[in-house]
Amino acid sequence: MLIDNIGELVTNDPELGVIRDAALVLGDGVVRWAGPGAQTPEAAGTERFDAAGRAVIPGFVDSHGHLVFAGDRAEEFAARMAGRPYTAGGIRITVEATRAASDQQLDATVARLVAEARRSGTTTIECKSGYGLTVEDERRSLEIAKAHTPETTFLGAHVPDGDPDAYVELVTGAMLDACAPHARWVDVFCESGAFDGEQARAVLTAGQAKGLGARIHANQLGHGPGVQIAVELGAASADHVTYTSDADVEALASSGTVATLLPAVEFSTRQPYPDARRLLDAGVTVALAADCNPGSSYTTSIPFCIALAVRECGMTPTEALHAATLGGAKALRRDDVGHLAAGAKADVVLLDAPSHVHLAYRPGVPLVARVW
């Protein structure tokens, strides 16, 4: 298929960059060619789509999501908006509802949220377990997630279910054995009220020994060891990173660990927003993700997160789009998504706007016109 008359093509390729008056050739599920419209190959395919001067961008790569759950926590949200502070304890409300739900109910929720995300331009999405906290419920959560995405993450260590040390033994033993075949990643919530540094390190190293890649919820509610553990263990991503020391920023900048920012969480919890400007200026690779979950960020909209990142986290519109596409791909250690150079997956979004800047310039407006 040939998409031509593109007003602005954002490729995220260091050589191609942003191309004006561009064309894109797709075939067999991949990008065949990208470049100026005047140079479109003659054999570009028989199917043609006229972009009519609108912008084309890579599909969003949402590298942090909790989609396998039941129920909602609207009352908790309303209470927070009335002044009650956010804590990790509300997770247990969702755990109870998820345990009581059938496989069919959980699968329907994941399918609904993935479709919702797709409509707003997300073409790659990560999905965690973490609302089961028993061997069987964590296993079935991952099996359900795997039916919708290959980017599945074992998050049995979301919050302790009972004595924390005994629960870590379960997570790193029987639960990991049951869940590892259905996961690509292992994650842990390293935070006050969840797991301390020693426990987090034990969970991640056990997962790595099973062949899973590491990622970590780090430094969301306050300063802690999460970022340093992520870098020490070579984790693909440290997520939240709202509270970071100079040493944390330096460690991230000198490592292959991506800092994944989740600004919709701060919107929903009224916590301070992370300082993306500080991270970017230090040379840290930054990703943006939605963190869709029923407690602290019940949204699948990456355009909303882009608008927040620009307004509240110090990012430019171009930096925010890059973080939500190629940054997310790096957080998942994928080189086939997040860009539109030849050979990449044909994950393409047409905006009903002349420029990607409109994603932040027109917040709340459904600008995604079409998704391939």
N, C-alpha and C positions, 0 to 999 in steps of 0.2 A: 504494500500500500504506500502511496505517496501522499504525504501531508505537505501542502505547499501554501504559498502566500502567508507564511508565518511572519508576523510583525517583529517578534522577538523570540529567539530560541535560546533558552538557557541550557547549555550542555553539561556544565560542571566538568568539562574536559580542559586541562591546562593549555592545550594547543588551540582548541576551537573557541573556547570562551563563550561569550554571548554573541550570537549572530543575528544581525538585522536582515529583514527581507529574505528569510531562510526557507529551507525545505528539509524534510526528513523522510527517509525511505525505510519502511519496516517490512520484514519478511521472515517467516518461520519462527516467529516469536522473539526476534532480536532486531536491533537497529542495524540496518545494512549500510546506511550512509547518512551523514548530516553535513550541511554546508549552505553556502549562499544559493538562493533559488536560481540565479542565473547559471549556476554550474551543475544543476541537477542532472544526474546520469540519464541518458536516453532510455535505457531499459529500466525504468523506475517502477514498473508494475502497472497494471491496468486499472486498479482501483485508486481513485483520487479523492482526497478530502481537502476542501478549500478552507483554510483557517481564517480567511477574511481579515487578515491583519492583526489577529489576536496573538497573545503570548502562548508559548508552549514550554513546559517545564518537565523535569523528571518526576515520576510518581514519588510521593512522600514515603519515607522509610521510617516507620514508627517503631523504635527499638525498645519500648518499655510499655507493657500493657498487662492488666490483670482482668481478663475477659471471662474467666470461668467462675461464675458466682451466681447466687440466687438472691432475690430480694433487692431492696435499696435502703439507703440511710438518709432519706430526705429530712426526717425529723432532726437527725444529728446536724445536718447542714444548716437547717433553720436555727438551731440552737447556737451554732458557731457564729452565724451572722448576727445573733443577738448578744454575742459577747463571750460564749463559752470557749475556752482554748481547745485546740486540737491536740489529741494524744493518740498513741498507737492502740489504745484499748478497744476502740470501736471495731477493730478487725474481727473480734470474737463474735460480734453480732452477725456478721456476714458468714462466719464459719458455721454457726448454728443453722442458718438458712440453707447454706450450700450442702451441708451434710444431709439435710432433710429432702433435698430436691432429687428428682430422678435424673438419669442420664439424659433422657429426652429433653427435659426442661433446661438442663445446663447447656446441651448442644444448641438448643433453639436460641438461648441468650448469646452464645458466641457467634452463631450465624448472623443474628440480628446486628450485633455490634460490628462485625467484620464488614457487612454490607453497608452499614452506616458510615464506617470509615472510608470505604471505597468511594462512596458518593462524594466525599469531601477531598478525594485525591490520594488517599493512602493505598498503595499497591503492595507494600511489604509490611507485615506487622508481626511483632513478637508477642507471645502470650505465656504468662506464668501460671503455675499452680499456686497454692498458698492459702486457699480458703477451705481446705479439707483437714489438714493436720493429723490425719491418721494414714496408715500405710495404704489402705484401700481407697480412701477418698482422694489422696494425692495422686495415686496411680490412675484412677479413672479421670481425674481432672486433666492430666497430661494426655491421656488417650483421646479425650474429647478435643483438646486443643490441637493435637497433631492432625486431626481430620481437617483443620482449617488453615494451618500454617506449619512450615517446617521449622520455624523459629520458636521452639518450645523450651521453657525454662522451669527447672525443678526448684520451687521455692517453699519446700517443706519448712524451712527455717524463716517463717514469716513473723510469727510470735511464738513464744513457748507455750505448749499445751501441758501445763503442770510444772513440775520441777525443771528448771532450765537445763541443768547438766544432764539429767536423765533423758530429757527430750532431745538434746543434741546427740546423745548416744543412739536414740531411735532414728533420728534423721540421717546420721552418718552410717547407720547399719541397715536394718531391715527396710526402712523406707527408701533409702537410696538404691538398694538392690532392686526393689520393685519398680522404681521410677526411672532409673538411668536409661533403660532401653527405649523410653518414650521421650527423652529430652535431649536437647543439644547443649544446654547450658545449666549451670547451677548458680543459685543466687542466695543471698542471706540479707536480712534486715539488721544491719549493725547500728544499733541505736539504743538509747536509754529507754527501758520498757520493753525491749526486744532482746537482742543478743550482744554481748560485749565483744571486745576484740579477739580474745582468745577463743571464744566459741565460734565467732565468724570465721576465723582462720581454720579451725577444725572442719567446719562444714565445707568450705571451699576446697581445701586440700583433699578431702575425701572425695568430693565430686570430680576433681581433676584426676585423681587416681583411677576413676571409672571412665575417663576419657571425655568428661564434660568440660566445656569452656567455662571460665569464671566471670561473673558479674556481681555487683554488690550495691545494695542500697546504703549510701554513705553520707554522713554529715547533713542530714535533713533537719533535725530538730535542735542541733547544737554541734559544737566542735567534738570530734571523736576520732578514733583510729581508722575509720573505714577507708578513707582515701589512701593512707599509707599502706594498708593491707592490700588494697587493689593493685597498687604499683608493685609492691613486693612480690605478689603472686602472679603478676602479668595478666591481670584481669582485662577483658576486652573493654569494660566500661565501669565507671563509678557513677552512680546515678543519684540525683538530687544536688549534691555538693553545694548546698546553700551556705554552709558555714565552713570556710577554708582559711587556713593559716598561710603565711608566706611559704612555709616549708611544703604544705600540701600543693600549692600552685606550682612551685618549682619541681616537685616530684612528678606531677602530671605532665608538665611541659617537657620533661626529659625522658618520658616513657611512651609506650604505645597504648596507654590506657586513655580512652575517650571520656571526657566529662559530659555526661548526659543531663541536660537541664529539663525540668518539668514544670514550667511556669504556671500551668493550669492548677497545679497543687497549691501554689502560693495564692492564686486567685481565690481558691475555694476554702483555704484555711486562714487567710489573712496573716500568713507569716511573711517575713522579709523575702524579697525576690533575690535569687542568686545574681552575682555581679559577673555577667558574661564578658563585659568589657575588660575586666581585670584578667580573666582567663585567656581571652583571645590575644590581648596585648603581650601576654607572657609566652605565647606560642602554643597554648593548649589546644588540642583538637576538641571541638565542641559539637554535640548533637542536641537536637530538640526532639522531645517525644511527648505524647499526650498523657501517659500514665492513666489510661482509662481504668477506673475502679469505682465501686459504689460509695466509697467513703470520702476520699479526699480529692478526687478529680474525675467526675462522672462526665467525661467528654471524649469523643473520638476525633475531634476536629483539630488537625494540624494547622490549618489556616488561623484558627483562634490562637493557638500557641505561638505562631509566628508574630501575630499582632501584639501579644503580650511581651514576647521577647524583645521586640523593637521598642515598645513603649516603656517597659519596666526593667529590662535587663541590660540595656545599653548596646544592643546590637543594631546594625544597619539592616535594612530590608534584604539586601543581598547576602549578608552574613547569616541572617536567620533562615533564608531559603536554603542556603548551602548546608546549614546545620541540620535542617529537616529532611534533607535528601542524602547528600554524600556523607554528611556527618553521621547520620543514622546507619548508613551502610558500613561505615568504619566501625561503629559501635557493635555491629553484628559480624564484623570481619568478612564482609561480602564485597567482592569487586565487580559483581555483575549487575548491581542495582545502584540507584542514586545518581546516575549520569546517563547521557544520551550520545555517547561516542559509538562508533561501529563496534559491534560485538556485544554491547550491553543488552540486557533484557529490554524488550519493547514495552516498558512501563512508562506511559506517556500521559500527561495531563494537559488539556486545553483550558486556558483561562478565558473567561468572558471579560477580558481586559487587555489593553495593549502592552502591559508590562507587569512583571512579577511584583513590582513595588506596590501594586494595588492590593496585594494580600494584606499588607499592613495599613495602607492608605484608606482602605474601605472595610474596616473591621466589621464582622458580623454579616457581611453580604455574601451570599452563596455564589462565588465567582467561578467555581469549577463547572465548566460547560460540558466536558466530556472526558472520560477516562478510558484509555486503551490498556 
